[in-house]
Amino acid sequence: MRKLFEKYFTDVWNVPNVLTMLRMALIPVFVVLFAAGHAKAALMVFIIASLTDLLDGYIARKYNLITNFGKLMDPLADKLMVCTALICQGIAGVIPWWAILVVMGKELLMVLGGVFMLKNDVVVYSNILGKVAMCAFVAALVLSFFHAEFAALGFQLDTIILYLAVALTILAFLDYGRAAIKTLKEKKAA
């Protein structure tokens, strides 16, 4: 346990990691605002959190500030923020529960797979499909705050983007699984 802690929790204090921690800290702020009926304020918090996601990755790559902490916590912060927003919108009746269950099931399987891969000292990096799926979910969530307005127009853009995001997340999951199996086989063969 100590080795694991030393590997992931050293060199924590840099700008990208602080942005990741800020995104984590914004999750309860989002929930409180959403639950209190301040949907537009909650939306602003969600947008700010999403922007920190763009910034932390860019800064980490540009200034070579990539750390094990960032590799672990950045995707976790993304998933927690998106899943929290999905659950809030599900409770509000805006996003269907089947879509939330697909995402939550995929994330649970990804965490379990990640633990298995970590124990086998294998890393499977994120792929473009996963990043596109995450962007589609962020777009669907932002648009979901305007669900009533889209319904009044008779055009459910938020729902269309949500369905696209669900399809992309399933494809990304299958691609991660393929890459994980390939990487494990290569490691065993070596």
C-alpha positions, 0 to 999 in steps of 0.5 A: 500500500505504501508503494502505491501511495508513493507512486501516485501521491508524490509530485501532486502540487502542480497546476494541472493537478490543482485544476483536477482537484478543483474539478473534484471540489466543484462536484458537491457545489454542482449538486447543492446548486442543482438540488436547490433549484439553481439549474443555471448556476449548476450549469455554470459550475459544470461548464467551469469544471469541464473547462478545467478538464480541457486546461489541465490536460493541455498544460500537463502536456505542453509543460511536461507536468504529467504525473502519476497522480494526474494520470489517476485522478484526472479521468476519475474527476471527469467520470465523477463529474459527468456521472454526478450530472447524469444522476442529477438530470436523471432524478430531474426526469430529463435523462432516461435512467437506462442511459445512466445505467449504461454509463455507470455499468461501463464505468464500474467495469472500467474501474474493475478492469483498471484495478486488474490491469494495475495489479498486472502492471499493464497500462491501457491509455485512453483512446480518441473514441473515449475522449469523443464520447466524454465530449459528447456526454458533456455536450449532452449534459449542457444541452440537457439544461435546455431540455424544456426549450428544445421540447417546446421547439419539437426538436430534442437536440439534447436527446439526440446528442445523448444517444450518440454519447451512449453509442460512443461510450459503448464503442469506446468500452469495447475498444478499451477491452480489445486493447487491454486483452491485446496488451495482456497477451503481449505482456504474457508472450514477452 
